[in-house]
């Protein structure tokens, strides 16, 4: 296998995403040839850029992104259902980083329905070699070597994902998204201050459940043992979709009640 290398002539050196990981990522969702939750996703993008002290162009309006995705993905590529992976990165062209311009890149992953639970249920385990922070930037999608390490660890141990803890040894999230733990009529989720992701997809789901009195949603500081106490566990990933968790170590979980709740949520759109 030949080694591949790049020179300065091959790479645009203004791109700090490549050089420094200076970028934020947000997902947008397409369902039945329409953008859904686009306002929530847009405001999450704006909040993420502000947290990273990016210079937000005046053209970055909700209408700009609606037109961009409708023209380039829904119409030209005829994508009916999928997740848009949108990356905005900082250039090195200003008098300071805060004044540098930004640029964007996006791609789409097609799927049957972003609001359906994937047919493949997941097997997870805790990982203790590393942990994730629980500061201001932990809740947004920025460069995360912890996720890369965790993904490789999962592959090497025949797992689908891993549960990441924060420095206080409490549950923060999985490598790919947030976890919801069901016990009776209570659904527990980790607080954002614990290191959980901000997730427009999850927030829409739990808001639907709360408004329709379908479950008691509680934010908690979750010890690792919560993963063994739960009756059912759901993983919601803005980047990959929705998954049932079938097994963690020797504990096997049911999936029927979360399946019913997700089906009700899906039918509300």
ZISUL-V379728 format. One record per backbone hydrogen bond with DSSP energy under -1.0 kcal/mol. NH is the residue of the N-H (numbers start at 1). CO is the residue of the C=O. If there is no record, write none. Layout:
NH_CO ; NH_CO
//
This chain:
10_7 ; 11_7 ; 15_12 ; 16_14 ; 16_90 ; 19_15 ; 20_16 ; 22_16 ; 23_21 ; 24_88 ; 25_141 ; 26_86 ; 28_84 ; 30_82 ; 31_34 ; 33_80 ; 36_29 ; 41_37 ; 42_38 ; 43_39 ; 44_40 ; 45_41 ; 46_42 ; 47_43 ; 48_44 ; 49_45 ; 50_46 ; 51_47 ; 52_48 ; 53_50 ; 54_49 ; 60_57 ; 61_59 ; 65_61 ; 66_62 ; 67_63 ; 68_64 ; 69_65 ; 70_66 ; 71_67 ; 72_68 ; 73_69 ; 74_69 ; 75_70 ; 76_71 ; 79_73 ; 82_30 ; 83_109 ; 84_28 ; 85_107 ; 86_26 ; 87_105 ; 88_24 ; 89_103 ; 90_22 ; 91_101 ; 103_89 ; 105_87 ; 107_85 ; 109_83 ; 111_81 ; 116_113 ; 118_242 ; 122_244 ; 124_247 ; 127_163 ; 132_165 ; 138_135 ; 142_140 ; 148_144 ; 149_145 ; 150_146 ; 151_147 ; 152_148 ; 153_149 ; 154_150 ; 155_151 ; 156_152 ; 157_153 ; 158_155 ; 159_154 ; 160_123 ; 161_123 ; 163_125 ; 164_173 ; 166_170 ; 169_166 ; 171_222 ; 172_164 ; 173_164 ; 174_177 ; 175_162 ; 178_236 ; 180_234 ; 181_188 ; 182_232 ; 183_186 ; 186_183 ; 187_216 ; 188_181 ; 189_218 ; 191_220 ; 194_191 ; 195_192 ; 196_191 ; 198_139 ; 203_199 ; 204_200 ; 205_201 ; 206_202 ; 207_203 ; 208_204 ; 209_205 ; 210_206 ; 211_207 ; 212_208 ; 213_210 ; 214_209 ; 216_185 ; 218_187 ; 220_189 ; 226_223 ; 227_224 ; 228_225 ; 229_225 ; 230_226 ; 231_182 ; 232_182 ; 234_180 ; 235_243 ; 236_178 ; 237_241 ; 241_237 ; 243_235 ; 245_233 ; 246_122 ; 247_122 ; 248_251 ; 249_124 ; 251_248 ; 253_246 ; 254_231 ; 259_255 ; 260_256 ; 261_257 ; 262_258 ; 263_259 ; 264_260 ; 265_261 ; 266_262 ; 267_263 ; 268_265 ; 269_266
//
